[in-house]
Amino acid sequence: MTETYRDPARTVDDRVQDLLARMTLPEKAGLMFQPMVAMGPGGRLAVAGDPPGLPGTQQLVADQSLNHFNLLGSVDDPRQVAEWHNRLQDAARQTRLGIPVSLSTDPRHHFTENVGTAFRATAFSQWPETLGFAALRSAELVEEFADIARQEYTAVGFRVALHPQVDLATEPRWSRVSGTFGEDADLSGELVAAYVRGFQGGATIGPGSVSTMTKHFPGGGPQLDGEDPHFAYGREQVYPGGNFDYHVKPFLAALAAGTSQVMPYYGMPVGTEYEEVGFAFNKGVVTGILRERLGFDGIVCTDWGLVTDAEIMGQPMPARAWGCEHLSELERVVKIVDAGCDQFGGESRPELVVEAVEKGLVSVDRIDVSVRRLLREKFRLGLFDDPFVDVDAVAGVVGRPAFVARGEDVQRRSVTVLTNQEQILPLRKGIRLYVEGIDAEVVAPFATVVDTPAEADVALLRLGTPFEPRPGGFEAMFHAGSLEFDEAEKARQAAVYASVPTVVDLHLERAAVIPEIADQAAAVVATYGTNARALLDVLFGDVRPEGRLPFDLPSSTRAVEDSRSDVPFDTAEPLFRFGHGLTL
């Protein structure tokens, strides 16, 4: 007789209850962890230590009963990833109960490359960062993107998106702004609802869906001095304007759209009514607000690495147990479960959950609450009935020419024109052009590239958002600190502006303080992830830009320092306002 949990004709609740009754405590504990794994050479399952610091995948599945994984690394060969995914599912099928794997990923359709937050689009279609969608203010466009991303994800086996990120960019210096929908809570809410619907393929999750893990509850963004809580010096989240609820607002839209998972952030609230511990440890926030006030009964998964110390890219990284540093690993696990979380991101320590139950620190009934949620999602996604992907179909979906073309179209449209003195834009084709930050071969169809500004009719500088470099292999990936270029770089740029009319493209991964560029350059445009060819199509008049700023651009560093980190549009006399954008 077929077990009830294996029978697709039975209800999800019946199947969950049947399987739960069959599970041992170690098997339940294994369900509550989601570590990172890497693909081995040739699409094989990775062995222990390859890459360094990660255990063998087979060991995690067979010996520790784990079946939620976050894939590390770029997807360069999608067919090989699909083959690897099927090998992983086959390994899971060989376990005692055959619980299938849920494979998750950080964003993979944009330009950011940071092992802790996102991977650059390689084989997938490439679109602007979410800031670019905010610049276009179109929920329909966001839902179209998310639906395309859903198709590409499911083709290789991704069924959980560790996004969207609906934090608000109220602190301009924060290094995570590029993954948000900007500074306005209402716009962010409208766009995140469309994002969730697109990834789900409708109002709820089903066999063709990608589940969304909306983050970072109750809203990252108001970080003290803009520092990020991946690191101890950025652990404090502050609300000098008393604007806590403003940051929760976009989550209401995500919950209404059906997001099935939520991730609390690393930060700990300071000077509020809530306990000064990281949000995943915070019962007043996870249970009090998310579970009880907002009625969320889906999965709450912690951010990565809250329990154990680790090393990332050669840099020692203590557990991000802010406010709970004094607790043991076991005590941290107990506090996280008591707070209302269901799963531990970036960890593979199920023995700690077993120990907590055996010592009477956590009840089996409480563990069962989380396990039911986690199992329910696997059943709703159809993973128990068909966990494998069609390897031969991958090439026709991932990087489909129509998807790629649509992504580049949105890149062009998201370009935001900030200034256009004497109507220098659009540029005239065939001019002599001095360029920085762009390949001369890409420019050749549009203009003649010259070696110096003195030889040029116009100069084109592609610049990144200013930041202060940080040490460490991992830490250096977070662009934080000053929003101004240093004096030497300002002087270098000024020499170009003085010698030839100059167009500046500023890639905005967060706000920038650029009054000198706005004053001296002939034209300034902002982009949020636009390839060189797409940018040139706009600058030379082949495509009209439609972007509008998704946040204010401050007028000075002092204005940023004097603003309240939790209050939107709070810098004095900004250089450019939210919504600014010229037409050509």
ROGU-334343 format. One record per residue (C-alpha): residue number from 1; x, y, z; residue in one letter. Coordinates in steps of 0.25 Angstrom, whole numbers. Example, Ala and Ser with C-alpha at 12.3 -4.5 7.8 and 13.67 -1.06 7.14 Angstrom:
<pts>
[1 [49 -18 31] "A"]
[2 [55 -4 29] "S"]
</pts>
This chain:
<pts>
[1 [0 0 0] "M"]
[2 [5 14 -4] "T"]
[3 [8 23 8] "E"]
[4 [-1 34 10] "T"]
[5 [10 45 8] "Y"]
[6 [14 39 -5] "R"]
[7 [-1 39 -11] "D"]
[8 [-3 51 -19] "P"]
[9 [-18 49 -18] "A"]
[10 [-18 52 -3] "R"]
[11 [-19 66 2] "T"]
[12 [-6 74 6] "V"]
[13 [-10 74 21] "D"]
[14 [-13 59 21] "D"]
[15 [1 56 14] "R"]
[16 [8 66 24] "V"]
[17 [2 59 36] "Q"]
[18 [5 45 31] "D"]
[19 [20 48 28] "L"]
[20 [22 56 41] "L"]
[21 [17 44 49] "A"]
[22 [28 35 42] "R"]
[23 [39 45 44] "M"]
[24 [50 43 55] "T"]
[25 [55 55 63] "L"]
[26 [68 56 55] "P"]
[27 [60 56 42] "E"]
[28 [51 67 47] "K"]
[29 [64 75 52] "A"]
[30 [70 73 38] "G"]
[31 [58 80 31] "L"]
[32 [61 92 39] "M"]
[33 [74 95 33] "F"]
[34 [78 101 20] "Q"]
[35 [93 102 17] "P"]
[36 [101 106 5] "M"]
[37 [106 96 -4] "V"]
[38 [114 97 -17] "A"]
[39 [113 88 -30] "M"]
[40 [125 79 -31] "G"]
[41 [134 78 -44] "P"]
[42 [126 73 -56] "G"]
[43 [112 75 -49] "G"]
[44 [116 64 -38] "R"]
[45 [112 66 -24] "L"]
[46 [123 73 -16] "A"]
[47 [132 65 -7] "V"]
[48 [136 71 7] "A"]
[49 [146 83 6] "G"]
[50 [143 86 -9] "D"]
[51 [141 97 -8] "P"]
[52 [148 100 5] "P"]
[53 [140 100 17] "G"]
[54 [128 93 12] "L"]
[55 [124 79 16] "P"]
[56 [121 68 5] "G"]
[57 [107 69 -1] "T"]
[58 [105 54 0] "Q"]
[59 [108 55 15] "Q"]
[60 [98 66 18] "L"]
[61 [87 58 11] "V"]
[62 [90 44 16] "A"]
[63 [96 46 29] "D"]
[64 [90 59 34] "Q"]
[65 [76 58 28] "S"]
[66 [77 72 21] "L"]
[67 [68 75 9] "N"]
[68 [69 90 8] "H"]
[69 [81 96 1] "F"]
[70 [85 109 -5] "N"]
[71 [94 108 -17] "L"]
[72 [107 116 -16] "L"]
[73 [114 121 -29] "G"]
[74 [110 126 -43] "S"]
[75 [102 118 -53] "V"]
[76 [111 117 -65] "D"]
[77 [106 104 -71] "D"]
[78 [91 103 -68] "P"]
[79 [90 89 -73] "R"]
[80 [101 84 -64] "Q"]
[81 [94 91 -52] "V"]
[82 [81 84 -56] "A"]
[83 [88 70 -56] "E"]
[84 [95 73 -43] "W"]
[85 [81 77 -37] "H"]
[86 [75 63 -42] "N"]
[87 [87 56 -36] "R"]
[88 [84 64 -23] "L"]
[89 [69 60 -23] "Q"]
[90 [73 45 -26] "D"]
[91 [82 45 -14] "A"]
[92 [70 51 -6] "A"]
[93 [61 40 -11] "R"]
[94 [71 29 -6] "Q"]
[95 [69 34 8] "T"]
[96 [59 26 18] "R"]
[97 [47 35 15] "L"]
[98 [51 41 1] "G"]
[99 [48 55 5] "I"]
[100 [52 64 -7] "P"]
[101 [61 75 -7] "V"]
[102 [57 90 -8] "S"]
[103 [68 98 -15] "L"]
[104 [69 113 -13] "S"]
[105 [77 124 -18] "T"]
[106 [80 139 -16] "D"]
[107 [77 148 -28] "P"]
[108 [83 144 -42] "R"]
[109 [77 153 -52] "H"]
[110 [85 166 -50] "H"]
[111 [99 172 -49] "F"]
[112 [103 170 -35] "T"]
[113 [114 160 -31] "E"]
[114 [115 158 -16] "N"]
[115 [116 144 -10] "V"]
[116 [107 149 2] "G"]
[117 [96 156 -6] "T"]
[118 [95 152 -21] "A"]
[119 [102 146 -33] "F"]
[120 [103 154 -47] "R"]
[121 [94 148 -58] "A"]
[122 [103 139 -66] "T"]
[123 [94 129 -74] "A"]
[124 [81 136 -69] "F"]
[125 [75 148 -76] "S"]
[126 [80 161 -70] "Q"]
[127 [72 172 -64] "W"]
[128 [74 184 -56] "P"]
[129 [75 183 -41] "E"]
[130 [62 185 -34] "T"]
[131 [65 200 -33] "L"]
[132 [64 200 -48] "G"]
[133 [50 195 -47] "F"]
[134 [47 205 -37] "A"]
[135 [52 216 -47] "A"]
[136 [41 211 -57] "L"]
[137 [30 210 -46] "R"]
[138 [22 199 -54] "S"]
[139 [16 187 -46] "A"]
[140 [13 180 -59] "E"]
[141 [28 181 -63] "L"]
[142 [32 175 -50] "V"]
[143 [22 164 -51] "E"]
[144 [27 161 -65] "E"]
[145 [41 160 -61] "F"]
[146 [38 151 -49] "A"]
[147 [30 142 -58] "D"]
[148 [42 141 -67] "I"]
[149 [52 139 -55] "A"]
[150 [42 128 -50] "R"]
[151 [43 120 -63] "Q"]
[152 [58 121 -63] "E"]
[153 [60 117 -49] "Y"]
[154 [50 105 -50] "T"]
[155 [57 100 -62] "A"]
[156 [70 97 -54] "V"]
[157 [63 93 -41] "G"]
[158 [62 106 -33] "F"]
[159 [49 106 -25] "R"]
[160 [52 116 -14] "V"]
[161 [56 131 -17] "A"]
[162 [64 137 -5] "L"]
[163 [58 150 -9] "H"]
[164 [51 160 -12] "P"]
[165 [58 170 -3] "Q"]
[166 [48 181 2] "V"]
[167 [56 189 11] "D"]
[168 [55 204 9] "L"]
[169 [67 213 5] "A"]
[170 [64 223 16] "T"]
[171 [79 223 20] "E"]
[172 [87 227 7] "P"]
[173 [100 221 12] "R"]
[174 [95 207 14] "W"]
[175 [102 197 5] "S"]
[176 [90 188 2] "R"]
[177 [82 199 -5] "V"]
[178 [84 193 -19] "S"]
[179 [75 181 -16] "G"]
[180 [63 190 -11] "T"]
[181 [52 197 -19] "F"]
[182 [57 210 -13] "G"]
[183 [52 220 -2] "E"]
[184 [37 220 -4] "D"]
[185 [29 210 4] "A"]
[186 [16 211 -4] "D"]
[187 [24 209 -17] "L"]
[188 [32 198 -11] "S"]
[189 [19 191 -7] "G"]
[190 [13 192 -20] "E"]
[191 [25 186 -27] "L"]
[192 [28 175 -17] "V"]
[193 [14 170 -19] "A"]
[194 [16 169 -34] "A"]
[195 [29 162 -31] "Y"]
[196 [23 151 -22] "V"]
[197 [12 149 -32] "R"]
[198 [22 147 -44] "G"]
[199 [31 137 -36] "F"]
[200 [19 129 -31] "Q"]
[201 [12 129 -45] "G"]
[202 [-1 134 -38] "G"]
[203 [-7 137 -25] "A"]
[204 [-2 125 -18] "T"]
[205 [10 115 -19] "I"]
[206 [8 102 -27] "G"]
[207 [16 92 -35] "P"]
[208 [21 102 -45] "G"]
[209 [25 113 -35] "S"]
[210 [37 119 -28] "V"]
[211 [34 122 -14] "S"]
[212 [39 136 -10] "T"]
[213 [46 138 3] "M"]
[214 [43 153 6] "T"]
[215 [54 160 14] "K"]
[216 [59 166 23] "H"]
[217 [47 167 33] "F"]
[218 [44 177 39] "P"]
[219 [52 185 29] "G"]
[220 [66 187 28] "G"]
[221 [71 201 24] "G"]
[222 [72 210 36] "P"]
[223 [85 205 40] "Q"]
[224 [94 213 49] "L"]
[225 [103 222 40] "D"]
[226 [99 213 29] "G"]
[227 [108 201 33] "E"]
[228 [103 187 30] "D"]
[229 [100 177 41] "P"]
[230 [108 166 33] "H"]
[231 [119 172 42] "F"]
[232 [119 175 57] "A"]
[233 [121 190 55] "Y"]
[234 [108 191 47] "G"]
[235 [99 183 56] "R"]
[236 [91 194 62] "E"]
[237 [78 198 55] "Q"]
[238 [73 211 59] "V"]
[239 [60 219 58] "Y"]
[240 [63 234 62] "P"]
[241 [50 238 55] "G"]
[242 [41 228 62] "G"]
[243 [38 222 48] "N"]
[244 [38 207 51] "F"]
[245 [25 204 45] "D"]
[246 [28 211 32] "Y"]
[247 [39 200 29] "H"]
[248 [29 189 32] "V"]
[249 [19 195 21] "K"]
[250 [24 188 9] "P"]
[251 [24 175 16] "F"]
[252 [9 176 17] "L"]
[253 [8 176 2] "A"]
[254 [17 164 1] "A"]
[255 [8 156 11] "L"]
[256 [-4 160 4] "A"]
[257 [2 155 -10] "A"]
[258 [4 142 -3] "G"]
[259 [19 142 0] "T"]
[260 [21 128 7] "S"]
[261 [34 131 14] "Q"]
[262 [40 143 22] "V"]
[263 [55 146 26] "M"]
[264 [58 155 38] "P"]
[265 [71 163 37] "Y"]
[266 [83 162 45] "Y"]
[267 [82 176 51] "G"]
[268 [77 179 65] "M"]
[269 [68 190 69] "P"]
[270 [73 200 78] "V"]
[271 [65 210 86] "G"]
[272 [51 204 83] "T"]
[273 [41 196 91] "E"]
[274 [47 183 86] "Y"]
[275 [59 174 92] "E"]
[276 [72 179 87] "E"]
[277 [76 166 80] "V"]
[278 [77 162 65] "G"]
[279 [63 161 59] "F"]
[280 [63 146 57] "A"]
[281 [65 145 72] "F"]
[282 [55 155 75] "N"]
[283 [41 149 80] "K"]
[284 [34 162 80] "G"]
[285 [37 164 66] "V"]
[286 [36 150 59] "V"]
[287 [24 145 68] "T"]
[288 [19 158 73] "G"]
[289 [18 166 60] "I"]
[290 [20 156 49] "L"]
[291 [12 144 54] "R"]
[292 [2 150 63] "E"]
[293 [-1 164 58] "R"]
[294 [1 161 43] "L"]
[295 [-4 147 44] "G"]
[296 [7 141 36] "F"]
[297 [7 126 37] "D"]
[298 [18 123 26] "G"]
[299 [32 120 28] "I"]
[300 [42 129 35] "V"]
[301 [56 126 32] "C"]
[302 [68 133 38] "T"]
[303 [78 141 31] "D"]
[304 [91 133 29] "W"]
[305 [101 129 40] "G"]
[306 [94 133 53] "L"]
[307 [99 121 61] "V"]
[308 [113 117 58] "T"]
[309 [126 125 54] "D"]
[310 [131 123 40] "A"]
[311 [141 128 30] "E"]
[312 [137 134 17] "I"]
[313 [147 137 6] "M"]
[314 [158 136 16] "G"]
[315 [152 145 25] "Q"]
[316 [148 141 39] "P"]
[317 [133 144 41] "M"]
[318 [127 142 55] "P"]
[319 [113 137 56] "A"]
[320 [104 149 54] "R"]
[321 [97 147 68] "A"]
[322 [96 162 71] "W"]
[323 [92 164 85] "G"]
[324 [94 149 88] "C"]
[325 [109 148 86] "E"]
[326 [110 143 100] "H"]
[327 [100 131 98] "L"]
[328 [106 117 94] "S"]
[329 [102 111 81] "E"]
[330 [91 103 87] "L"]
[331 [85 115 95] "E"]
[332 [85 123 81] "R"]
[333 [77 112 75] "V"]
[334 [67 111 86] "V"]
[335 [65 126 86] "K"]
[336 [63 126 71] "I"]
[337 [53 115 71] "V"]
[338 [46 122 83] "D"]
[339 [46 135 75] "A"]
[340 [37 128 65] "G"]
[341 [47 124 54] "C"]
[342 [46 111 46] "D"]
[343 [59 110 39] "Q"]
[344 [74 113 41] "F"]
[345 [80 119 28] "G"]
[346 [94 116 25] "G"]
[347 [96 106 36] "E"]
[348 [97 91 37] "S"]
[349 [96 88 52] "R"]
[350 [83 79 53] "P"]
[351 [90 72 65] "E"]
[352 [87 85 73] "L"]
[353 [72 84 71] "V"]
[354 [73 70 75] "V"]
[355 [81 73 88] "E"]
[356 [71 85 91] "A"]
[357 [59 75 91] "V"]
[358 [66 64 99] "E"]
[359 [70 74 109] "K"]
[360 [56 79 110] "G"]
[361 [59 93 105] "L"]
[362 [50 92 93] "V"]
[363 [38 83 92] "S"]
[364 [35 73 81] "V"]
[365 [22 80 79] "D"]
[366 [29 93 76] "R"]
[367 [38 86 66] "I"]
[368 [26 80 59] "D"]
[369 [20 94 57] "V"]
[370 [32 98 48] "S"]
[371 [34 84 42] "V"]
[372 [19 85 37] "R"]
[373 [21 98 31] "R"]
[374 [34 93 24] "L"]
[375 [27 80 19] "L"]
[376 [15 88 14] "R"]
[377 [23 96 5] "E"]
[378 [30 84 -1] "K"]
[379 [16 78 -4] "F"]
[380 [10 91 -10] "R"]
[381 [22 92 -19] "L"]
[382 [20 78 -24] "G"]
[383 [34 74 -20] "L"]
[384 [29 60 -15] "F"]
[385 [22 57 -28] "D"]
[386 [32 61 -38] "D"]
[387 [45 67 -32] "P"]
[388 [54 65 -45] "F"]
[389 [56 75 -56] "V"]
[390 [56 72 -71] "D"]
[391 [71 74 -75] "V"]
[392 [68 74 -90] "D"]
[393 [58 86 -88] "A"]
[394 [68 95 -81] "V"]
[395 [74 101 -93] "A"]
[396 [61 106 -99] "G"]
[397 [58 113 -86] "V"]
[398 [70 119 -79] "V"]
[399 [75 131 -87] "G"]
[400 [64 130 -97] "R"]
[401 [67 141 -107] "P"]
[402 [53 147 -105] "A"]
[403 [56 148 -90] "F"]
[404 [70 154 -92] "V"]
[405 [64 164 -102] "A"]
[406 [54 168 -92] "R"]
[407 [64 170 -81] "G"]
[408 [72 179 -89] "E"]
[409 [60 187 -93] "D"]
[410 [57 189 -78] "V"]
[411 [72 193 -76] "Q"]
[412 [70 204 -87] "R"]
[413 [57 209 -82] "R"]
[414 [62 210 -67] "S"]
[415 [73 220 -71] "V"]
[416 [70 233 -63] "T"]
[417 [74 247 -69] "V"]
[418 [78 256 -58] "L"]
[419 [84 268 -65] "T"]
[420 [85 271 -80] "N"]
[421 [92 285 -82] "Q"]
[422 [90 291 -95] "E"]
[423 [83 279 -100] "Q"]
[424 [95 271 -102] "I"]
[425 [87 258 -102] "L"]
[426 [84 251 -111] "P"]
[427 [99 251 -116] "L"]
[428 [101 251 -131] "R"]
[429 [106 239 -137] "K"]
[430 [120 239 -143] "G"]
[431 [126 249 -133] "I"]
[432 [140 247 -127] "R"]
[433 [138 242 -114] "L"]
[434 [147 240 -102] "Y"]
[435 [143 229 -93] "V"]
[436 [145 223 -79] "E"]
[437 [139 211 -73] "G"]
[438 [134 205 -87] "I"]
[439 [140 197 -97] "D"]
[440 [144 204 -110] "A"]
[441 [139 192 -118] "E"]
[442 [125 195 -113] "V"]
[443 [126 209 -116] "V"]
[444 [131 207 -131] "A"]
[445 [117 207 -137] "P"]
[446 [113 220 -131] "F"]
[447 [126 229 -131] "A"]
[448 [141 229 -133] "T"]
[449 [148 227 -121] "V"]
[450 [160 236 -118] "V"]
[451 [171 234 -108] "D"]
[452 [170 248 -100] "T"]
[453 [160 258 -96] "P"]
[454 [167 268 -105] "A"]
[455 [164 260 -117] "E"]
[456 [150 258 -114] "A"]
[457 [137 266 -118] "D"]
[458 [131 259 -105] "V"]
[459 [135 251 -94] "A"]
[460 [127 239 -88] "L"]
[461 [131 235 -73] "L"]
[462 [124 223 -67] "R"]
[463 [126 224 -52] "L"]
[464 [122 215 -41] "G"]
[465 [116 220 -28] "T"]
[466 [126 226 -18] "P"]
[467 [130 218 -6] "F"]
[468 [141 215 4] "E"]
[469 [149 202 1] "P"]
[470 [148 193 13] "R"]
[471 [158 182 16] "P"]
[472 [156 167 16] "G"]
[473 [152 158 4] "G"]
[474 [137 158 8] "F"]
[475 [136 171 15] "E"]
[476 [142 178 3] "A"]
[477 [130 174 -6] "M"]
[478 [121 183 3] "F"]
[479 [122 197 -3] "H"]
[480 [120 206 9] "A"]
[481 [124 219 15] "G"]
[482 [126 233 8] "S"]
[483 [116 236 -3] "L"]
[484 [126 246 -9] "E"]
[485 [138 244 -18] "F"]
[486 [151 247 -11] "D"]
[487 [158 260 -15] "E"]
[488 [168 254 -24] "A"]
[489 [157 247 -32] "E"]
[490 [149 260 -33] "K"]
[491 [161 268 -38] "A"]
[492 [164 257 -49] "R"]
[493 [149 258 -53] "Q"]
[494 [149 273 -53] "A"]
[495 [161 273 -63] "A"]
[496 [153 265 -73] "V"]
[497 [140 274 -71] "Y"]
[498 [149 286 -73] "A"]
[499 [155 281 -86] "S"]
[500 [143 276 -94] "V"]
[501 [127 275 -92] "P"]
[502 [126 262 -84] "T"]
[503 [114 252 -82] "V"]
[504 [115 245 -68] "V"]
[505 [108 232 -66] "D"]
[506 [107 229 -51] "L"]
[507 [104 214 -47] "H"]
[508 [95 216 -35] "L"]
[509 [96 205 -25] "E"]
[510 [92 215 -14] "R"]
[511 [91 230 -14] "A"]
[512 [103 239 -17] "A"]
[513 [107 253 -13] "V"]
[514 [111 259 -27] "I"]
[515 [108 274 -27] "P"]
[516 [122 276 -34] "E"]
[517 [118 266 -45] "I"]
[518 [104 272 -47] "A"]
[519 [111 286 -48] "D"]
[520 [122 283 -57] "Q"]
[521 [118 272 -67] "A"]
[522 [110 275 -79] "A"]
[523 [100 264 -76] "A"]
[524 [98 253 -65] "V"]
[525 [90 240 -66] "V"]
[526 [88 230 -55] "A"]
[527 [87 215 -57] "T"]
[528 [84 203 -48] "Y"]
[529 [90 192 -57] "G"]
[530 [91 195 -72] "T"]
[531 [101 189 -81] "N"]
[532 [110 198 -90] "A"]
[533 [102 195 -103] "R"]
[534 [89 198 -96] "A"]
[535 [94 211 -90] "L"]
[536 [99 216 -104] "L"]
[537 [86 213 -111] "D"]
[538 [80 223 -101] "V"]
[539 [91 233 -101] "L"]
[540 [91 233 -117] "F"]
[541 [76 235 -118] "G"]
[542 [72 221 -122] "D"]
[543 [63 218 -110] "V"]
[544 [56 228 -101] "R"]
[545 [60 227 -86] "P"]
[546 [48 227 -76] "E"]
[547 [55 226 -63] "G"]
[548 [52 234 -50] "R"]
[549 [60 234 -38] "L"]
[550 [56 224 -28] "P"]
[551 [62 232 -16] "F"]
[552 [67 246 -13] "D"]
[553 [81 250 -17] "L"]
[554 [87 258 -5] "P"]
[555 [94 271 -7] "S"]
[556 [105 269 3] "S"]
[557 [111 259 13] "T"]
[558 [106 268 24] "R"]
[559 [92 267 20] "A"]
[560 [93 252 20] "V"]
[561 [99 252 34] "E"]
[562 [89 261 39] "D"]
[563 [77 253 34] "S"]
[564 [69 242 42] "R"]
[565 [73 228 37] "S"]
[566 [58 223 38] "D"]
[567 [51 235 31] "V"]
[568 [50 236 16] "P"]
[569 [53 248 8] "F"]
[570 [60 254 20] "D"]
[571 [73 260 15] "T"]
[572 [72 276 14] "A"]
[573 [71 282 1] "E"]
[574 [74 270 -8] "P"]
[575 [82 272 -21] "L"]
[576 [71 263 -28] "F"]
[577 [58 259 -23] "R"]
[578 [51 245 -23] "F"]
[579 [44 244 -36] "G"]
[580 [53 254 -44] "H"]
[581 [56 250 -58] "G"]
[582 [57 258 -71] "L"]
[583 [52 253 -85] "T"]
[584 [60 254 -98] "L"]
</pts>
